Amino acid sequence: MRSQNEFSYGGDATVKRPELDKEISDQDWDNFVYNRKSLRGKHWELWQHLSGCRQWIKVERDTATHEIFNTLKANEEIS
Amino acid sequence: MQKYSIFNLVKNAFSGHQNWDLAWKDPTPKKEYDVVIIGGGGHGLATAYYLAKEHGITNVAIIEKGWIGGGNVGRNTTIIRSNYMHDDNALFSEFGMDLWRKMSQDLNYNVMFSPRGIINLAHSDAQMNVYARRGNSMRLNGIDAVLLNREQVKENIPMADFSENVRFPIFGGLMQPSAGTARHDAVAWGYARQADSMGVDIIQNCEVTGFDVIGGKINGVRTSRGDIKVKKIGLCVAGSTNILAEKLNMTLPIETHLLQACVSEPVKPILDRVVTFGAGHFYISQSDKGEMVMGGDLDGYNSYAQRGNLPTLQHVLTEGIAMMPFLSKLKMLRTWGGIMDMSMDGSPIIDKTHIEGLYLNCGWCYGGFKATPASGWTFAHTIAQDRVHKLNAGYSLNRFSTGHLLDEKGLGTKTWIS
């Protein structure tokens, strides 16, 4: 167990940057930059172990109870 | 409606205060309304009040999942101010200041508005320059702003740390003398009582479970106490905005985050201003009961918990002690949290939507309480006239697409992420 103090939040992990070689609509950019579901319940999000090993990870956490269900490395896909 | 006055107070004293009228009724929802306001917080109650008072629309229901005033209007740190630099924010907030000054008379309810002044502390020459600029912008918009030097700040708040060898020495500050505080619960109750007396149904313990949208138009709302037919719905649900947006298949530029506040044990009067720390995020005032009321940063991750964790509280209070060392001697009486609808540029949204008859009021970040009257007034106008007022024209939903962000801090997207 590590202290919460060591971690820094990186936001919704399901948001994907539009691919640059494709036709991109304004709506695609809006969804990437601004729009978020931000729901109550299970939420995949990015965290960095800033005051530790400095790795980025993906965490599946409940936004109401803070229970953690799953963790992945940053480059692993959410199944 | 029974008027609250010294005469009625005396009259009711003879019957032991047993015969006061109820402040608002507890009606069963009707089958149909002209307007339904979702959310019985400060903004929802104010919206219903101004719909009735300014626009004569009284066939209105306020639907509240819990009890009125149980959300952020009952959880904030009661600060009222209009010390904004950008025109849209400044003019909107200053319009609200006028409503605050008249509120107790207007509502026949003592909201204990206390214009005690707010001081934003500066801890560097650069910050003094920024405050001078903001102060000038405020004055151009008719808002009172006074730039204070170190000595003048010391006259106002001698209990702050003015020693030489501190990490964040006080260089001066920007003061808005007309800013202040008010009794937050009284604001909710005052609006509720007046709205009820004009015919608005305040329906508590009634959760919205879905919407009827037919051909891109609002046709009704489904609730835990039955379906209601209605053509116009105003959404005033702050931290629950994302949850209701999902039921409407909308994704908004809003994230739900947790903000904590706390009060110390009550002490004798020491601080007669609202003060904010300039080298971090901490603000403080003293309540009429003597408690030091304090708050600061978000917990920093999406949350619906309505209660916070210790690391952020510790961080915030460390700033407080750096600013006013005497705070370290106080015991904490109470801490709590509320969920904030954090918009991506730090400014709110009061607008129509792509669904006809659906109106949106959200994105208040940590500044919702002071906006209560102006938000209710402009939202009522937007709903009643089906067009935005010039005061909330800048608070549009599509400003994120068009690039007209209202980024008060000049920090870009997600200004509130530390």
HADDOCK unambig.tbl for C-alpha pairs under 7 A between the chains (distance, minus, plus):
assign (segid A and resid 5 and name CA) (segid B and resid 311 and name CA) 6.49 0.50 0.50
assign (segid A and resid 9 and name CA) (segid B and resid 300 and name CA) 6.75 0.50 0.50
assign (segid A and resid 9 and name CA) (segid B and resid 301 and name CA) 6.12 0.50 0.50
assign (segid A and resid 30 and name CA) (segid B and resid 401 and name CA) 6.16 0.50 0.50
assign (segid A and resid 34 and name CA) (segid B and resid 253 and name CA) 4.86 0.50 0.50
assign (segid A and resid 34 and name CA) (segid B and resid 344 and name CA) 6.23 0.50 0.50
assign (segid A and resid 35 and name CA) (segid B and resid 251 and name CA) 5.76 0.50 0.50
assign (segid A and resid 35 and name CA) (segid B and resid 252 and name CA) 4.95 0.50 0.50
assign (segid A and resid 35 and name CA) (segid B and resid 253 and name CA) 4.17 0.50 0.50
assign (segid A and resid 35 and name CA) (segid B and resid 254 and name CA) 6.74 0.50 0.50
assign (segid A and resid 36 and name CA) (segid B and resid 251 and name CA) 6.00 0.50 0.50
assign (segid A and resid 36 and name CA) (segid B and resid 252 and name CA) 6.02 0.50 0.50
assign (segid A and resid 36 and name CA) (segid B and resid 253 and name CA) 5.99 0.50 0.50
assign (segid A and resid 36 and name CA) (segid B and resid 254 and name CA) 6.31 0.50 0.50
assign (segid A and resid 36 and name CA) (segid B and resid 255 and name CA) 6.41 0.50 0.50
assign (segid A and resid 37 and name CA) (segid B and resid 242 and name CA) 6.41 0.50 0.50
assign (segid A and resid 37 and name CA) (segid B and resid 251 and name CA) 5.73 0.50 0.50
assign (segid A and resid 38 and name CA) (segid B and resid 242 and name CA) 6.27 0.50 0.50
assign (segid A and resid 38 and name CA) (segid B and resid 255 and name CA) 5.36 0.50 0.50
assign (segid A and resid 38 and name CA) (segid B and resid 256 and name CA) 6.18 0.50 0.50
assign (segid A and resid 38 and name CA) (segid B and resid 302 and name CA) 6.90 0.50 0.50
assign (segid A and resid 39 and name CA) (segid B and resid 242 and name CA) 6.21 0.50 0.50
assign (segid A and resid 39 and name CA) (segid B and resid 243 and name CA) 6.01 0.50 0.50
assign (segid A and resid 40 and name CA) (segid B and resid 304 and name CA) 6.14 0.50 0.50
assign (segid A and resid 63 and name CA) (segid B and resid 302 and name CA) 6.16 0.50 0.50
assign (segid A and resid 63 and name CA) (segid B and resid 303 and name CA) 4.62 0.50 0.50
assign (segid A and resid 63 and name CA) (segid B and resid 304 and name CA) 5.65 0.50 0.50
assign (segid A and resid 63 and name CA) (segid B and resid 305 and name CA) 6.86 0.50 0.50
assign (segid A and resid 64 and name CA) (segid B and resid 303 and name CA) 5.93 0.50 0.50
assign (segid A and resid 64 and name CA) (segid B and resid 304 and name CA) 4.66 0.50 0.50
assign (segid A and resid 64 and name CA) (segid B and resid 305 and name CA) 4.48 0.50 0.50
assign (segid A and resid 65 and name CA) (segid B and resid 305 and name CA) 6.34 0.50 0.50
